[in-house]
Amino acid sequence: MAAALKSTADKSAESVELAISGMRCAGCADSIAAALRAVPGVVAADVSEVVGLARVVGARLDAGTLVAAVAGAGYVAAPSGALADQIASRRERRAVLQAAVLAAVAWSGLVTAAWGSALLAAAALTGPGRGFLVGAAIALKRWRGTMDLLVAIGATAAALLAVLVAAGWLPVALDHGHAAVALILFLRVGKWLEANVKARTSARLWSLLDVLPARARRCVEGGAIGGSAIEEVAASALSVGDTIEARAGERLPADGIVIAGRSSVEVAALTGEPLPVDVAPGAAIAAGALVLQAPLRVRVTAAGGASQLGQMAAVVRKALLDRAPIATLAERVAAWFVPSIVLLAIATALGWWWVGGDAATIVGRALATVVVSCPCALALATPAALVAGTAAALARGIVVKEAGALEALARVRVALLDKTGTLTRGVLTAEAPRLDRTDAMQRELVRALASASRHAAARAVAETLPPSLARDPPPPLMPLLAVEEIAGLGVRARHAGHEWRLGRVAFASAPEQAAAAIAAPAAFAAIAAMQLPDAASAVAFSCDGDLLAVWTLTDTAKPTARAAISALAAAGLEVGLVTGDRAAAASSLAREVGIAPEAVHAECTPATKAALVQEHEARGLPVLFVGDGFNDGAALAVATVGAACGGEGATELARAAGRIVLLRGDPQDAAVAVAIGRKTLRIVRQNLVLAVAYNAVALPWAMGLLARFGVTAPEPAHAGLAMAASSLAVVLNALRLAPRS
């Protein structure tokens, strides 16, 4: 399990990621983390045994020094990107072949002399079993209990007995040399299979940046698409403002805006969506997108780690190193497991001696007790499931930012969803103004205010305005002073001694200097006289609280909105709509998508959205809040699980307030996330029960306590086979969560 540590470094600290191979259990991760923390300048070190990753935080870090520290602890490290999965798999395969050859010789009957058995045991221990000895030595040095320590104790004791028998100091009945050989073989086979299973589970997670091409075609000024004015450079050399070209069959190395060409692109690397998307000049396109048809010219807006794919990779890898709350109990148990087993083995030997057992029985039962115990299954129970659950979510375009988010998703009981951009397309269409008392200068002020806002409503209003002047380039925007956008209300500024506002009617008609207030009765009367359609929203423009123009805006529900509400309700969640829009528009959408009228909360400010979330949670009802990440930032932050649905949340992963991000902007994915969270928690619990049940049965079996029930105690070699199988069973159970591709 990850040896996780909350970083206390300040924002100026740097971080280094290392891919590590050779880890065999949670104790290995603990040992590596301790070695890294001992390096000068290191503030925190987190290590995940499941995915073979370490993140080190500190000042003036040197990757070479960190790699050397890991090597000093007995493991192999490399800067992440040169991932060690394949190296580890090949190493385990070689060890399996070596152990298999030795076991074949031992079982063939060709070696009958006592010294032959001792030599085979020594060869197995120092050859394919050498890694266990190294790990045990490190564990003893650091006073940590690990699986390596138990294996080393069992295998070394068996080999030592074989040597003493060969020397004539012990009777032949105590020769367990073949058990040492078999134990190393069984463990190596189990570790080889386990390594392949874990590599398959985390393949999706590691492949996030692997899809990016290492080289890019950067365009020289004035070059035409497909022309010769192209220079090939390393993708890492790209910077914002560069123009690049991607041809059919190639992936974009950076985020950007299409400036020439039309084509279809596949964006599955980022969103998990297999259907191609058509792009044309002006369209935003993300790194990793596969160009399917004609070549594209793209102006770079973000490259490398700043790209959407780079941010997503960083977020997911951070989540893998986080420790989920449910992991705490397993970590505490595992810390005491190894010393408890050693004491239990000693007690077993003393017990059999007390009842008059012969030497072979005493030694065999004690060895089997050490060998059969499996702390690895207990340690893998939680992280294996969390990694598989994270991979399953990512395959659906759901980024899990924290390990604890999956557990929290399993516990939510209420789902509150924003309207615009979450359940609706977020493409607002403004009609001609219902009220318009503006002149040309005031329309330019509307355009300037709209340009200062990030809300879709402001952009929609700006598109209804006539061209400012038929000049190219157009004149600059009207100068504004004290510009301020208030989330959920609108934008205000000063010009020519007056305060101008664009936003909700109550906000626009409020007194000067008031953020929001009850609008003047005359303003509401004017709005009522307009007889706005139920589904329409209203945006107003004012001067010192005097309404000068009112526009109606319409939006349409996403095709999957009704199915999303049905899926959330079918999962047993209370579903509600929370929006800053007017009540009539909110109720109209609620009827369309199947939300009960009493669950509609309209005309909410960001603060009231957050208060509504806290009200539910105060009643013991954990909340999943789904919003677009702009007006919903406060609610996303205070919810048990905040889900940023497309929009701001998808393009600014590093700043998204939610614990998960729905990259595709599909509200159905909120229900999918809940289902994945519940299944992950269920498998974590199954794994913990499986690990505890295995040890609860295996230990009495190995100790010989089940003999009175007719169950024969295992030989040490068979006990080793059971131990390897239990660890693999936990990982295979977790693999049921992983994506099939």
N, C-alpha and C positions, 0 to 999 in steps of 0.2 A: 504494500500500500504506500501511497505517496507519503514521504516524510515532509509534510507541508508546514510552512512557517509563514506567518503573516509578516510582510515586509515592514520594517520601521524606517526604511530609507526615505530621504526627502526626495523631492521631484528632480533634483539635480543628479541623483544617482543614475548610473547606467546599468544595463542588464545584458547578460550574455547567455545564450542558449547552447547547450551541449547535447548531442546525441550520445547515449551511453549503451554499451553492450557488455554482456557478461553478468548482469544482475540476475539473481535467481529467486529472491524473495524480498519481503519488506525490510528485513534486516540489512540486506545489501544496500537498499535505498538509504536507510538510516546511516550506514557507514560512509557512503559517498557524500551525503549531505554534511556529515561531521567533518570529513576531510576538506570539503570546499569551504566550510565556514572558518576553518583554521588558516586559510590563505589571507595574508594581510590585505586589508581594503574591502573584504567581503562583509556585507552587512546581513544578507540573508541568502539561503540556498534551499530550493525546493527540488525534490527528486521524485519522479514517477516511475516506479518499476514496471508498470503495465505497458507504457508506451516508450520507455527507454529515453526519457527526456529530463534534463536538469535545467533550471533557470537560476542564475546567480545574479544577485543585485549588490552593487557596491560602487566604489570610486576607483578610477584608474585601473580597471580590470584588464588583465592580459590573458587572452585565450590560451596561449601556450602554457602559462603558469597553472591555469585551471586544469588543463588536460593532464599536466604532470601530476597535479594533486590527486586526480582520479586514478592515474596509473599507480601512484604510490599506495592507493587503497586496494589495488589489485584488479582494476577494471580498465576498460578501453573507452576513451572518449574522443569525440571529434566535434567541431562546430556543427550545429544543427543545419540541415540542408544536405550534408553528407550523412544521411540517416543510416543507422547501424542494423536495421532489421535484416537485410539480406546477409550482411556479414555474420550476424549472430546465428542465423539459420544455417549457414554453411559451416560455421564452427561446431554447432551442435550435431550436424550430420556427420562430420568427421569423427567427433567423439563417439557417436553411436556406432560407427563402423569399427573403430578400434575396440570398443567394449564388446561388440558382437563377436569379433575374432577371438578374443580372449575367452569369452563365455563358451564359444563353440569348442575350443580346445579343452576347457574344463569339463564340459558335459560329454565329450566324445569317448571318455574312458581311456584315452591314450596316455594320460598322465596319472599314474597310480602312486608314485612315490610321494612321500610327505613333503619333500623339498620342492617338488613340482607344483603342488598345491600352494605352497607358500610363495613361490616365485610368481605364479599367476595372480595371486591376490595382491602382491606388491606391485606388479605391473599395472593392474587395473587401478590401484590406488594412486600411483604416481603418474599414470598416463591419462586416460579419460577421466579419472577421478581427481586429478590434480586441482581443478578449479574449486572443488569442495574443500580440499585441504587449505587452499589459500584463503577462501572465504571464512573458514573456521578460525584460522590464525588471526585474521583481521577482527573477527567478532570477539575473540578472547582479548585481543589487545584493547578493544574499545568497550569491553564489558557489555556486549550486546548478544542477546539470544537470537540465533538465526537457524534456518533450516540447514544451512551448510554445517553448522556446529553439530547438529544431531546426526547428519549423514556421516560426518567425519568421525564422530565418536563410534558409531556402529561399524562402519567399514574398517576403521583402524583397529578396533578391538578384534574384529573377525580375522584380519590379516595378522595381527600380533599373535593371536591364538594359534594360527597355522604355523607361524615361525617357531613358537615354543613347542608345538607338537613335533615339528621336523627336527628340532634340537633334542628331542627325547625327554623334555622336561614335563610334558603333559601327555595324558593318554590320547589315543587316536580319536576317541569319541568327542573330543573338544576341538577337532579340526573343522573350522568354519571358513576356510579359504574360499571354497566355492560360493559361499554366501556373500563374501565381499565382492567377488566378480559379478554375481547375479544382481546384487544391489546396485552397483555402478551402472550396469547395463539397463536395468529397469528405469532408473532415475534419468539416465541419459535419453532413453526413448521417450519418456514422459516429457522431459524438458524440450526435446526436439519438436514433438507434436504441439506442445503448449506454445512454443515460440512461433510456429506457423499459424496457429489459431489466433494468437494475439496480433500477429502481423496482418492477418486478414481483417481482424476487427478494426484496427486503427489505420488501415490503408487509406480510407477516405479522408481521415484527419490529416495524415502526412502528405497527401497529394495536393493540398490546397495551393501551394506555391510551385509544385512540380510542373503544373500545366503551363506556367509562364515560360516563353522562349528565352533562351540565354542571349540571343542576338536580336537586334532590331534594325529596320531600314529607316534611317533618318533622312528626311528630304532636304535637299539644298534649295535655297530660296529660288523660286521661279520654276522648279521642276514640275512637269505634268505627270499625272497618274501613269504608271508604267514606263515613264521616261528614264533617262540615264542619270538624271541629276539626283542620285541616291548614294548615300554612304552607309556601309554596314558598321554598326557600333554595338558594344555590349549593352544589353538592356539596362544594366545598372548605371550606365552613363547618361541615360535620358533625364531631362529636367523639364519642369513646367514651361510650356510655351513652345517646345519642340514640335515639329510636324513629322509624323511617321506614316509609313505605308504598310498595309497588311494585305497580302494577296489571298485568293481563294485557297482554303485548306490550311491557312496559318492562324495562329492565335495572337490577339493583341497583347503586347508586352506591358501596356500601361493604360490607365484610365484616360479618357479624352472625349472630345466633341468631334463628330464627323464633319469635315469641311468640304469633302468632295467624294462622289461615288454613292451608289445605292446597292445594297446587298441584304441578304438574310444572314443573321448570326445566331449561333447557338450559345446560350448563356448558362448551361447546366453547371459549369464549374463554380458559378457564384450562387445560383438560386436553386439548383436541382431541377429546374424546369427543362424538359427535353425538347419542347416545341421551339422551333426557330422564331426569331423576332426580326421584322423588317426594320432597317435603319436607313436614314437619308440625311443629307446635310442638316446640321442643327441638332441631331440626336445625340444624346449622351451614350457612351459605350464604355464598358468596364474591362479592365485587364482580365485576360483569360478567355474572353469571348472568341469563339471560332468563326472565322469568316467563311461562309459557305458558297458564295457566288462570285460576284465581281470584286475587284480590289477596292479598298477604302483608304482615303487620306484622313488622318485624325490628328487634331491638335491636342497635345498632352496636357492634362489637368492634374494628374497625380501619378507617380511612379513608385515602384518598389514597395516598401512597407507602408507608404502613404496611400497606396491604391486601395480600393474596396476589398480586393482579394487579400492584400497584405494585412489590412486591418482585421479582416475576418480570421485569418490564420493566427494572428497574435492573440485575438480574443479567445479563440478555441483552445489554443495551447495553454493560455493562462488558466482556463477553466479546468483543463486536465490536471493541472498542478494544485488546484484548490482542494481543500479537504472538506468533504460534505459532512454535515453534522452527524449523520448516521454512522460515519466511519469511526467516531471516537471510541465507542464501546469495543469494537473489534481491535483497535490499536492497543487499548489497555489490556485486553485479554492476551493478545499476542506477545506483549512485553514480558509477561510472566509465564508464558507457555513453556519455553525451553528449559529454564531452571526447574520448573515443576516436573517435566518429563524425566529429567536426569534423576531427581529425587525419587520419582515413581519407579524408575528402573532399579535403583539401589534397594528400594523397599521390596520390589518383586524378588530380587536375588535373596534378600534376607528372609523373606517369607517362605520361599521354596527350601531354603536351607533349614529353616525352623521346622518344617513339616517332614524333613528327611529326604528331600529330593536329591538325586545324584548330581554330579558336577555338570554333566551334559545338559540336564534339564534346567539347572540354575542359570548357567551361562546362556543357554538358548532362549529362555524366557526373558531374561534381562536385555539381551541383544534385540530380540523381537520388539520389546516395548519401546526401545529407543528408535528403532527403524520405522515402526508402523505409524508413529505419531506424525501429524502433518500440520505444522503451523502455517504452511504456505497456502493451504486451502482457505483457512480463516483469513489470512492477510489479503488474498485475492478476491474474496467474496464481494466486497464493496467496489473497489476500483475497476475491476473487470466489467461489472454491470454498468457503472457510470460511463466508462469509455464507450461501451457498445451503445448505450442510450444516446450519448452525445453524437456518435457516428450516425445513428438512425435518424436523429433530428436533423443533422446537417444534410443528409441525403434528401430531405424534404424542404431544404432551404430555410431551416430553423437554426439559428446560431444560439447556442447555450453559452452564456457569458460566465456563469459561475457553476461549480459542481453542485452546490446546494439547490440550484434552481430546479433540477429534475425532481428532487425530493419534495420541494415546495409545490411544484405543479401537481404532484399526486395528492396534495392535501387541500387544494382550493375547493371552495364550495359555492362561490359567486363569481360570475363573469360579467364585467361591466365593459361595454364597448363604446368607443367614440363614434361619431357619425361620419363627418366629412373625411374622406381619405382612408377610412377604416371599413365601414359598411358601404360607403358610396365610392364611386370612382375617383372623387376628388378633382374632377375636371369640371369646374364651374363655368356655366354659360350665363353671361349677364345680358338682359334685355335692355332695350332703350329705357332711359330713366322714366319712372312714373311721375316723378316731380323733378323739374329742372328749371332753376332760376339762376343758372350760372352764365357768366360771360366768358369770352375767350381767355382772359387772364386767369379766371378761376378754374377753368378746365385744365390749364397748365399746372395750377396748384394741385388739382386732383392727380394729375399724372406724376408730379413730383412726390406727393404723399404715397401713392401706390408703389413707386419705385423703392421707397424706404421700408416697405413691408415685405415680410416673407410669406404672408398668408395668400392662399390661392384666390380668395375673394378679391383681394386688392389687384392681383394680376388680371382677373376677369373683368373688373371695372375698367382698368386701363385699356383693355382691348376694345371697349365700346367707344372710346374717345376718338374723334376724328384726328387725322394726322396733324401734328402741331404746325408745321409749315412745310411746304413742298420744297425743301432745300436738302441738299446732300453735301456734307453731313447735316443732320438736324441740329437745331440750336440746343444749347445746354439746358438742363432742367431748371425750373424756377428755384432760385436760392432760398433755402429754408434755414431757420434757426431753432435750436433746442428741440431737435427731432427726437421723438420717443415713441417706441412701439410697446404697447401694453398687451401682453399675451391674452388672447381671448376677447379683447375689446376693440382694438384698432390702433391707429397711429395718429399722433398729433404733432404739430410744429407751429412755430411763429413766423409770421411774414407781414411786413408793413404795419407792425403794431397790433396785429390781431392773431388770435389762436384759431387754427384751422384743423379740423378733424375729419378722418375718414374711418368708418367702422360701424359697429352696431348702433342702432337708432338711439338707445338710451345713452350710449357713450357720446355720440355726436351732438346730442341735444343737451348734454349736461353743462352746468355752469363752467366758466373758464377756471382752469387750475384744478378742477375736480376730476379725478381719474374716471369715476363713474357715479352717476346719481340717478334718481328717478327723473325721467324725461318730463318735460313740460307737458301738461294735458293737451295743449294745442298740437304738439308734435304727434302724440298718439292718435288724436282725432284725425290728423292729416293722413297718417298711415292707414287707419281703419277705413277712411274714405277711398283709399286706393283699391280695396278689395283684392288683396294679394292672393294668389293661388295657395292652397294649403301647403303644397310641397316646396314653395319658393322661400328663399331666404331674402333678407333685406340688408342693404348696405347704404349708409347715409353719409353725406358730405355737409359740413357746417362751418360757419364762421361765428365764433364767439357764442356757440350754442344755438344759432339760428340755422335751421335746416335749409339748405340750398338745392340739394338733389338727393333723390332716393332711387336706387336701382334694385331690381329683383334678380336673384340668381337661382338657377336650377341645377340640380345634380341628379345623377341616376344611380340606383343601387348596383353594386357589383353583382355579376351573375351568380356568384357563389354565396351571397350574403344570407339568403333564406336557408340554404343547406347548412351553413355555419351555425346559425342560431339553433336549428333543429338538432345538430350534432352535440352542441354544448348542453342543450336541455336534455337530450337522451343520456348524456353522461351524468345526469343528476345535479347539474348546476342551476342556480338561479341566474337568469340572464336579464340584464338591464341595459338601456341605452342612456348614455350620458353625453350631452352636447351643449355647446354654447349657442346653438341655433334657436330660433323662436319655437314656441310650443307647437304651433300648427304644422310646421315643417317636420319637427321631430315625430309627432304623432302619425303623420302621413307615412313616413319611412317605417315606423314601427309596425303599422298595419301591413305594409308590403312585405316585410321580412319575418313577421311572426312573433314580435315582442309584445307582451301584454301591456295594455295602456297604463296600468299602475306602476310598471317598471320603467317608465319614460321620465327622464330628468332633463328638462330643457332650460335654456337660457342660463347655463352654468358658467361661472368664471373658472379659471384654473384652480383658484383656491377652493371653490365650492366642490369641484370635482374631487380634489384631494380629501376634503372633509367628508364627502360621501363614502369614499373608500375607507377612511378611518372609522366611520360610523359602523359599517358592516363588520370590520375586523374587531371593533370593541365588543360586538355581540358574539364573538367567537367564530366568525365566518371568514376564513381566509379568501382573499380576493385576487382574481386574475383580471388585470386591467389591460385592455387592448386599445392603443391609440397611435396616432401618427408621429408622436414624439415632439410636436411643436407646442401647441396649447396644452398638451397633456403631460408635460414634463413632471409637474409636481405629483400628479396622480400615479404616473408610472413609477416614480421613486418610492412612494409610500406603500404601494400595493405589495401584497405577499409576493406576487410575480407580476412585474410589468412587462408587457410584450409590445415592443415598438414595431408597428405594422407598416412596412414599406416607408416611403417618404423620407423624412429626416432620419428615422431610425436605420434605414437601409444604407443611406449614403454617408452617414456620419457615425459609424459603429463605435468609434472610440468615445463619443460624447453621448451616445444614447443612454437615457436614464433607465431603461428597462433591464431586466435580468436576462431576457431572451429577445431575439430580433427575428421577425417574420420577413425574410428577405423578399419573398414574392408578393407581399402585400395582400395575400389571400386570407380572408378571415377564417376560412376553413382550417387553416394551419394552426389556429389557436386551439381548436378541438383536437387536432392531431398531436399538438404539444402536450396537452393534458393526458391523452392516451399513452404517449411515450413515457411521460413522467410516472404514471401509475404502473405501467408495465415494468419500468426500471426499478421502482421501489419494491414491487412484488418479487422480482428476480433477486434483488439484494437480500431480501428476507429469506427467499428460498436458499440462496447460497450460504447465508449464515446458518440456517437450520441444517443444511447438508453438511457443512464443515463441522459443526458441533456434534451432529448425530454420528458422523463418521468416527470422530475421535471417541465419542461415548461408547460406541460398539467395538471399535478396533482395539482400543487399549485393554479392556478386559479380556478380549479374545487373545491378544498377544501375551498377556500376563498369565494366561492359562486358567482364568477364573470361570470360563464357560465350559470347562471339561466336565463338570458335574451334570451339564445339560446335554452331554454327548457331542459337544463341539470341540474338535481337536485344535489345539493351539498351533499357530503357523510356524514354519521354519523362518529364520531371519530373512532369507531370500524372498519368500512369499510375502512377508510383511512389507518388504521394500516395494514389491509390485503393487500392493494395495495402497501404499502411501502415494506413489506416482499417479495411480489411477484417480485418487480422490482429488488431487490438485487439478488434474485435467478435466474432471467432471464439472468443477466449478466454472472453469473458463468456457467449456462447451455450453453450459447452461446460459451463461451470459451472452454467448454468441447468438443465441436465438433472437436477440434484440437487433443485431447488426444488419445493415442493408445487404441485400442479396447480391448486388452487383460487385 
